[in-house]
Amino acid sequence: MTDSGLFDVCVIGAGIAGIVCAKELENQGLKVVILDKSRGVGGRVATRRLHNTQVNHGAPYLEVQGKFTQELIIELLEHQIIQPWPGTMYELDSLGELKLLPTAERYIADEGMTAIPKYMAKGLDIRFSCLVTTVKPTLKQTWQVISTDLVIEAKALIIAIPAPQIVGILEASSIPDLPVDYLNQLRAIQFEPDLTVMAGYSNSFSNLTWQTFKVTAKTDLARISLQSSLIEGSLQTVLVLHSTSALAKTYLDTDYSALRRAGESLLQTATELLSIPLSSPNWLEIQRWRYAFPAVPLGTPYLETTCPLPLICCGDWSGNNLLESALYSGNQAAKKLLDKLN
Ligand SMILES: Cc1cc2nc3c(=O)[nH]c(=O)nc-3n(C[C@H](O)[C@H](O)[C@H](O)COP(=O)(O)OP(=O)(O)OC[C@H]3O[C@@H](n4cnc5c(N)ncnc54)[C@H](O)[C@@H]3O)c2cc1C
């Protein structure tokens, strides 16, 4: 299907970076459309509704990482989208010792973390289930953006997705005038994967007092969080376990039954670490994040070119602090494009 209108800007990706960027551009009067391959907004700020509960299986909370997260937190508090999270965070170190980590201000959303991007994206024109496969410059000096569901035409293009996925789109597009160096800078940005295990139990562990463990002990586990502690009156105990990226790398292309076995094995490790019987949950779900965290950031907020037409790539891979970088990158990409168009 082709959308017959001509947009000023097409943004690929309705994660935090894409939303911030699109909002800024629309506030300046531009006609903007966002295409996202999934069925909702937020990307890696993700909440799954399952087994009569909800689980944040991407970013678990919001914390002040810089100016942009600080401003967002103030706005979200004002609109009652988030609340302070009084949870405690421990580190389980290689000696098997439990250390209470310094308290930082952290915030969660009662409705699940996706309440945050949903609030931020209000009013934007977003087309879902549109996996962008190629982008082509046309003779009319516009971009033709081809997705599985829709073809869009726009004067400028913003791509706000993990860098390796941008490379996939640009390589498939074979754009004759695209500078080789531009593509090479994107190719240099690597991502680490993550296996996220979600497990639900009857309420027999309701006396647990911790909320999150950062695991630095030598195991395949990186983090364990007690998600049900975020839900007032939760009728079940829900744990979320994150693997190390080293383990996740060995499961990038396996089928679901292998993933499930990995999940069971991580639960067994957690059982041994915490001395709580976690091996037989009522339910178990696994999420494989192929592109969870940028390994080495770019160091500048975006990558831009006008060759052959205005194109800016942005996302959390631009800087060090993940959500702060996504917000900053989206904002700066919009400002750069506005400069170019004026
Ligand atoms: C398990 C996990 C835990 C995390 N914990 C933290 C934390 O504690 N603190 C923190 O600050 N950050 C954390 N993060 C990282 C944080 O979630 C990300 O930094 C941030 O959400 C990235 O936003 P983004 O907009 O750059 O990219 P994304 O959120 O990845 O958004 C990209 C969007 O593009 C879409 N997309 C991709 N390819 C295409 C395509 N071809 N066509 C159309 N759409 C496409 C995707 O569906 C997605 O919606 C965590 C992430 C994960 C996975």
The ligand as an ORCA input file, in Angstrom:
! r2SCAN-3c Opt
* xyz 0 1
  C      16.958     -5.813     28.681
  C      17.232     -4.334     28.622
  C      17.483     -3.633     29.789
  C      17.756     -2.270     29.743
  N      18.009     -1.589     30.895
  C      18.272     -0.263     30.847
  C      18.525      0.478     32.042
  O      18.504     -0.058     33.132
  N      18.808      1.812     31.916
  C      18.841      2.449     30.697
  O      19.083      3.657     30.615
  N      18.578      1.759     29.563
  C      18.319      0.449     29.615
  N      18.094     -0.246     28.451
  C      18.316      0.421     27.166
  C      17.186      1.352     26.727
  O      15.996      0.630     26.716
  C      17.572      1.843     25.335
  O      18.803      2.549     25.430
  C      16.576      2.794     24.679
  O      15.259      2.360     24.872
  C      16.921      2.875     23.194
  O      16.016      3.688     22.507
  P      16.160      3.899     20.936
  O      15.032      4.750     20.496
  O      17.546      4.348     20.633
  O      16.051      2.450     20.273
  P      14.934      1.305     20.373
  O      14.257      1.340     21.682
  O      15.608      0.046     19.975
  O      13.856      1.715     19.264
  C      13.993      1.356     17.916
  C      12.618      1.111     17.306
  O      12.802      0.864     15.923
  C      11.973     -0.210     15.505
  N      12.643     -0.806     14.337
  C      13.825     -1.462     14.283
  N      14.100     -1.831     13.004
  C      13.073     -1.388     12.252
  C      12.777     -1.453     10.852
  N      13.598     -2.039      9.954
  N      11.612     -0.904     10.426
  C      10.759     -0.298     11.290
  N      10.992     -0.209     12.626
  C      12.133     -0.730     13.084
  C      11.890     -1.115     16.729
  O      10.691     -1.873     16.693
  C      11.898     -0.096     17.878
  O      10.587      0.279     18.252
  C      17.782     -1.608     28.489
  C      17.503     -2.320     27.319
  C      17.240     -3.665     27.379
  C      16.949     -4.416     26.111
*
